[in-house]
Amino acid sequence: MNNLIEFLKQEGVSAQLVEEVRHYSEEHTVDEALKKRIPVPHFHYYGNKVWEEALAVLLCGRNLLLAGEKATGKNVLAQNLAAVFERPAWDISFHVNMDAAALIGSDTFRDGRVTFRPGPVYCCAQSGGFGILDEINMARNEALAVLHSVLDFRRVIDVPGYDRIEVADDTRFIATMNYNYAGTRELNEALASRFVVIQMPPLAKEDLERLLKDQFPSLVTKYNKQFALLFNELQKKCENGELTEKALDLRGLIDAISLIKKGIPIRDALDLGITNKIFDSYEKELIRDVIASRFPLKLHNTEVFE
């Protein structure tokens, strides 16, 4: 948490907001058994404007919806927020077969009798955790309707056949969504109104350079910039309709750089991390052309890392 607080200060995030977050985490302690649920982010989210908006929303006691295109850092920010507030997190991934029982809980048979097995939303609500609702617009609206009373002013869960529980004051829900993924749908208007929405901006080249420097400290500055420019060029081609969004894979780029560090030839590594995930031959060749313009064929791995 201290590392994240220092990071926020370096990012130029409002000192008042940073201090409020510090007070919040000191005042809202976490049970020892739940501390293992506090995330330890693998990446930092870069962008002080989005940080300030997100911190303000959560400090005001509201729920947050992070909407944006692929590779804008929605899940990274959600994990960072749970970590900086020092709250246990429940990751809830949505799909078309998700139902109310999977969210709230259901009956199960244990020790010779029927008992209630709480779901992630129930556990999060009782424990004052942060519920990260991943790709919320992939679930059926009728399943999400059970969240209405949790997310609005009532802050309660009525469990059929059991008790009515109050949602803990420090419970927050952070949802993510991308309209362009296969299987997504329009978010139910009643549900959308229960969130404050941040439209996530595309990852800037300078921020990607910083992220890559964090992950690969020995990466030569010249090639750090080339990897960032490669991603930026693919991003622009996706925006212009020359490539589909499948080509925009930040995780794939990071995987490729890891493979390069292990000795896999540069172009082969970028094929493994990015190009081979595309099944259209024209797009593959276009991506390889972009890669070839940035990384000469004879470039050796030892030149990329110090």
Disulfide bonds with the S-S distance in Angstrom:
none
